[in-house]
Each structure stands twice: as structure tokens, then as C-alpha cells.
Amino acid sequence: MNRIRIVNLSGAPYDMGWQHGKRFKDEIQRFTEERVQLCQGREWTGRNLSREAVLALADACVLEHQDYAPDLMEELQGMADATGLSLAELVINNGFTDFIDTIYNIGDISVPAAMPTMAADNCTAFMVPPSRSASDQAFFGQTWDMHASATPYVILIHGEPESAPAFLTFTVTGCVGMIGMNSAGISVGVNNLMATDGQIGVTWPFVVRKVLQQQDLDSALDCLTGAKLAGAHNYMLMDRNGNGYEIEAMSTWHHVRSLEDETIAHTNHCLIQQNLDNARKRPPPSQNSSEDRLRRARELLANADVTVEDLMALTRDEVAICTRPAPPMHVESCGAAIMSPSSGDFWAVWGIPADNAYQHFLI
């Protein structure tokens, strides 16, 4: 059984970044370089750009990140100093799936972008309200699907910042956070969308970590609705009382939906008409996967008394949800996370969920 690696970080923002970067210096350098190279080719972004052009766009996004979350950029600076990488390179490591929206829209306005042939963004996310739970406690969870070469870099960070709630976040080496829950019961996760309105802005992992700094759900929501987003994602937020929001967010417009008495599931195609108008066309295999996974998730969540074991089984479902790599996209379920904000329970699995066991953590 493959087990997820646990990383303990604490202290001031710079110190947390330094600790992260020092421990995983070689991995962060390799993974960052891989993502910078992917940003240069039209398979992912619809454009062929030089390394210099890609990094210039990322440098412009650095300024937006510093305005949005200066403390998190201090953390990124610590990581940069420990690894020898630039802030621009690390922004690409963190926000790759947002950053490719930016490149698609403004990478080279003199040449129309082609439709990218790759879309490694096949996450399946869900929220279960207390009324649909066998234990009367709400749950949030998701798979994290990406190009298969990302799986070795998956880690779980246990963070104890000096001036914010403690948190757990499922992430990859070099990334400040992707899916998580804090000691105040605020949980957050995402699944990727593809937008035509990408802009110089803030990438999603920084929104996730800023959410994890909050003590209440409305403050967490403000972190998202008040951000100048670089790219498109669907976000799910939940608190320890079982309240929640789903936010289908493009770069320049978002739609907020409250969690009521029915389970919510989302995959990687837009469900809101105004977002559909701003969505980039997905390659047919990716679109078909997204639609199949949404149908299957809704089917598996139809039970009125959902348990955490049901949710683990959902992430392992090989009818549609648990993804194994295959050409041309070579996407796989690199892991998954499930959490109960009311109890602080957090379950995470490294790699393909159908092949590995969940580990239990408590925040």
C-alpha cells in the first residue's frame, strides 16, 4: 500500500515556505520545470510560447498574488529561497490549471489560440448536507485528477501558522494548498473548468489557502468573490455546521449556490449558462468523461443515508469516476480527500483510490 507523505510546517509564513522548500527541493525543481514546459506547448494552452514569454506572464501574475495575499507570498518567497526558483516559476507550479487559461486568452493576442488537445482536470467533487447523511453530519470530498506524472508529488501538509487556524491540505510539493480543512471547521476544494476569459490574476491554490485562514463561512466566501481570478474553477466551501456554498467561477464572473437539503456534485463542465458562454470547448474525451462522472456521482449519492464508506466507494468507482491513465491525455486519479468539518475528521488517499487505502487524520 502506498501511503501519503505527511509534512509538518509551522511558524511565520517565510519559515513555513523555507521548511517546505528545503525538504522537497529536488522534487519541487523537477515538478516546476515540468509544468513550465507544459505551458509552452499548444497541447495544453492552445499556443506555442517561448519560456521567456511564459515566465513574463507569470511575473505579471506575481504582482496580483502579492496584492491579494502578501503573507502567502512571503511563504512562497521562503520556498523560492530554499529551492533557487523564482516566484514566477512557483506561481506556475501552484496554479498550472488556472495559468493555462491566462495563456490561452492573452498569451499572444496577435495569433488566435487553437483548441488545446489536453485537459488533465477530471476531478469529481461533492458536498453532502446533514439531511442526507446517515450520521447527521455533513461531508465534503473529491478526487484530484491530473496528468499521471503528478502522482509522485502528492503530499498532505499539516500546517500551524503563527497567526491563523491550523490546517490540513492535500496538495503537491511546491504548492501551498489544493484541498483542505482548518481547525475552525472551514473546508474547501475545487474542480477545474476551462475558460476563454483568463487574465493576469490570482491562481486557485492561493484562494484555497486564504480560505483556510478564515474562521467563518462568509469570510471564506469573500476570499473567492473578492479575488481577481486568473482562471476558472468550481469551488466548494463548507463549515462545521453543515452550511456550504458551491461557486462556479470563471475569471471574470461567478455564480454562488447555497448547499440546502440535497447533495451537490460537480465535475469539469460548466452547469451555469452564463459560464457556458465563457467556457472553452473541451476535447471530446474530456467532455465525455466529465458528463459520465457527473451522472455516476449523482447516481451513487442518491442514497438518503450516505456514510463516509459510501463516499470512499464513490472515489474508487471504476465505472466512471476513478480514472486510470490512457492515451492521449494520460490522466489519472492521483488521490482523493474526504472530510467532516463538524468533527474535524479528514481522510486522504495517495494515488489511484481503487488501489490504495485511505488514511485517517484529525485536525
N, C-alpha and C positions, 0 to 999 in steps of 0.2 A: 504494500500500500504506500502510495506517495502521500506525504504529509506536507501541509503548508508551513512555510517558514515564518516564525514569529519574530518581529522586530520591535524592540522596546526603545522608544525615543522620549526624551523629557527635557524640560528646561526652557530657555529662551528660544525664540524662533531660529536664530542663526545656529545655535548649538544643536537643535534638532536636525537641521539640514546637514550640518557637518557630520553628525553621527551617522545619518543615513548614507551620505556620500562616501564617507570613509569606509564603512563596512562593505558597500557594494560597488566600489569604484570601477572595477573592471566590467562588471555586468552593466552598470549604467552607461559607461562609454560605448559598449557594444550595441546595446539596445537603442541608444540615442542615435548612433550612426546609422543603424538600420532604418530608423524612421525618417531621418533626414534624407536618406537616399530614396525612400519610397515617395517622399514629397516632390522629388524631381521628375518623376515619370507620369505620363498621361494615364497609365493604367489606374491610378488612384485618384488623380486630381483633374484629369481632362486636359492637362497642359504638360509640355516639356519645358522645364525651367533649369537654369544653372543653379549650382549650390549657392552662389553668391546672391542670386535673386530670391531664393527660398529663405535664406538667413536674413535678408533685408526686410522681408515681410514679417518674419518672426521678431526682429528687432523692433519694428513698429508696434507689434502686439505687447512687447515687454512694457512699454510706457503705459498702456491701458491696464495691465496687470498691477503695476505699481500704484496707480491711482485707485484701483478697486480694492486691493488687499496688500497694503505695504508690509504688514507683518509676515504674510505668507511669502512675499518676495524676499524678505530677509532670510526666511528658511531656504528658499531656492538659492540665494547667494551663498549660504553656508555649503549647500550641496555643490554649487559651482566651484567654490574654492577647494573643496575636498576632491573633486574629480578632474579639475582642469578644463571643464566645459564652460561654454558661455551661457548666459541667461537665455539667449535666443535658442540655442540648441536644446536646453532643458524645457523651454516652453513647448517645443515640438515634441519632445519625449512625452510630456504630460498631456497635451491637448491635441494629439495627432488627428483624431476624427473630427474635431472642430476646425483645426487648421487647414485641412484639405478643402473644407467649404470656403475658407478665405481665399485659398489659392484658386479654386475653381472660378470664383466670382471676380477677383481683382488681380490675379497673378500676372496677366499681361493683356490689358484691355484692347490692344491692337489686333489680337488674334482670338476669334471665338473659341471657347473651350469645347472639346469633344465630350461625349458621354463617357465617364470612366467605366472601365470594364471590371473593376474590382470594388467590392463593398464588404469589407470584413467587419460587419457591425450587427451581427444577428442575435443580439441579446433578447431575452424574454423576461419581462418584469411583471410583478403582480402585487396587489395590496388586498388583504383580507380583513374586512371590518369585524368587530367583536360579534356582531349578529350572525356571521357566517362561520364562526369558529366553534369547534367542539369545546374549547376551554374558556370561551368568552373573552379571549384576548386577541388583539389584532396582530397581524403578521405582515411584514414586508419581505420580499425576496426577489432574486433574479439570477439568471445565468449571466456570465460575462463571456461573450464570444468574440474572437479576434483571429487574425492570421495565426496559424498553429505555432509559428516560431516565437510567439509571445508567451506561451505557457511556461517555459522555464523561469521566467522573470516574475511570476506571481508570488506575492508575499502578503502577510497580514501585519499591519502596523498597530501596536498598542501605544498610543501617544498620551503623554501627560504634560501638556503645555503649562507654562507658568501662570498664565492669566486667562485660561479658557477651560471648558469642561474636558475631562479625559475622553478619549475616543478609541474606537476600533475601526480600522478601514481596510477593506480588501483592495489591494492595489498591485502595482508592479514596481520593480526597482527604478528609482528615479522620479516616481510620480507621487505627488503629495497626498493623493487620495482619490478613490473611484466610487466605492460603495461603503457606507458606514453608519455608525450609530454612536452617540455620545452619552455621557453619564447623566444628562438631563432627559434622556429618552427621545431625543430627536434623531430620526433615521432618514437616510437619503440614498437614492440610487438613480440610475439613468439607463436609457437605451437610445442608440444613435438614430438620427434622422439625416436625410440628405437635402441640403438647401441650395437654392440659387442666390440667396441674399447674404452670403458670407461676407464678413467685414473685418477690418482691423478691430480687435476687441479682446474680450476675456474668454479663455478656454474653460471648459466644463470642470476639470478637477479642482480649479480654484474656487468655483462656485460651491462644489461639494464640501471642500474644507471650510469655507466661510460659513456654510450652513451648520457644520459640526461645531462651530464656535458659539452657536446660539442656545438660549435657554427656553425658547418657546416657539411654537409653530409659525405664528405670524411673522416673527422676526426672521425665521428661516425662509419663509416665502419672500420677504422683502429682499433677501440676498440675491434671489433669482430675478424677480420682476424689476429690480433696480439696476441690473447688470447690463452693460453693453456687450452682448454675446458675440463671439467670433463665429460660431457655427450653431447648428441645430441639434437639439436633443430633446427627448421626452424625459422629464424629471418626475420622481415620486418622492413625496415628503410625508412623514408620519410622526406623531408624538406618542407619549406614553399613555394617553387617554384614548387612543384609537382614532383620533382625528387625523385626517390626511388630505393631501392635495395631489392631483396629477396636473402637470404643466407641460403641455405640448408646445415647445418653444422653438421658433425659428430665430434667426439672428435679429430680426427687426420687428417681430410680432409674437405674442404668446397667447395661449388660451388656458385658463385655470378652471379645473373641475374639482369639486369637493368630493371626498370619499363619503358616501352615505351608507346605505344598508346592503349594497351589492358589491361583490368583488370586482376589482378593476384589473384587467390585463392589457398589456401593450407590447408590441414588437417593434418593427422598424419602418413601417409605412405610416404616413400621417392619416389621422382619422377626422380631422377638422378641416372643413372646406377651405377656409382662408389659408391654412397651411398647405393644403394640397396645391393651391395656386402658386405657392412659392417653393414647392418641393422639386428637387431634381429627380429626373426619371432614373429609376433603379435598373440595373441589369436584370433581365428576366429571371435568372436563377435566384437572385437575391429577393426580388419581389415575391416570387412564388413561395420561397422559404418563409418570408415574413407573414404572408397570408395564412400559410399552413400552420405555422406555430401559434398564431393568434387563435385560430379556430380550435386547435388542440388544447391550448391553455384554458380557454373558456369551457371546453368540454370537461377537462379534468377538475376545474374549480366549481362545477355545477353542484357539487355536494353541499348541503346546508350545514354540515358539521365538519369543517375542514380541520385537520390536525397538521402538526409540523411534519409528521411522517408522510402525509399526503403531498406536502409541498416539496419535500426531498424527492419523492417519487416523480413529481412533475418535472423537476430539473433533470431527472435521469431518463425521462421518456424518450425512447428512440424511434417512436412513430414519427415525431416531427421536431421535438424541442432540443434534445441532447444531440449536438452536432459533432460529426466526425469529419476530419479533413478529406476533401476530394477536389480534384481539379475542376474548374480553373481557379477557384478562389482560395482553396486550402484553409477554409475557416473551421475552427473547432470550438467547442465549449471549453474554455481554458480554466473554468472554475465556476463556483456559484456561492451565494451567500443568502442566508435566511435569518431574520431577526424578529424578536418580540420586544418592542420598546417598553411595554409595561413591566416586563420582568428583567430586562437587561440581558436576556439570552441571545447569543449570537452563534450561529452555526456556519462554518465555512468549509469548502472542499476545494482542494487543489486539483487542477486538471479536469479531464472529462468526468462529470459526476457519476456516470454509469459505471466507471471503472474504479472509483475511489470512495473512501468513507468520509463522511462529514466529521469534523472535529467541533467540539463544543467549547465556547468561551463565555465569560460573563464580564460585562463592563461595570 
